[in-house]
Amino acid sequence: MTDKELTVSDGLAVGLEYTLRLEDGEKIDSSAGRGPLDFLQGEGQIIPGLEQALYGMAVGEEKSVVVEPEDGYGLRDSTALQQIPVDAFPSDIKPESGMALELQDSSGESVLGFVAEVGPDSVLVDLNHPLAGETLHFDVRIATLRAASSEELAHGHVHGHGHEH
């Protein structure tokens, strides 16, 4: 089987060119200038709604994909807001609105939060992904497609160009 006949299926290494826009047309991410995003299909390395839409596509094929929040970064969770006392911040960090913070959850896992608002004695941190609740509009093109090596499959990710995400 030559690479020309490959279509996207589990266990293949995919090089994906993409542009991501929100419902209002605002462009928020693109592979342009960075080179394609490399990932293993079927490993859940990209959001589920996009991964599902790629099955069966061939190299050079283009598609527009609309991903609902449930299949993207999830719905916004109004309970995922946390008040953190200002004095819990290291003295060299001045919290500002929109700033990303790495926090530990109760089980010691690291979670990413964003400062929603800064009050006089506490900071409101939003633990939702910034794209939670958003309908995502992807324009995608399959740039490369190849069988993943056994090592890549064992590790569950693509080796190579040094773009670690």
Summary of the structure (lengths in Angstrom):
residues: 165
radius of gyration: 19.1
end to end distance: 30.5
largest distance: 64.6
contacts: 433
relative contact order: 0.28
helix: 13%
strand: 38%
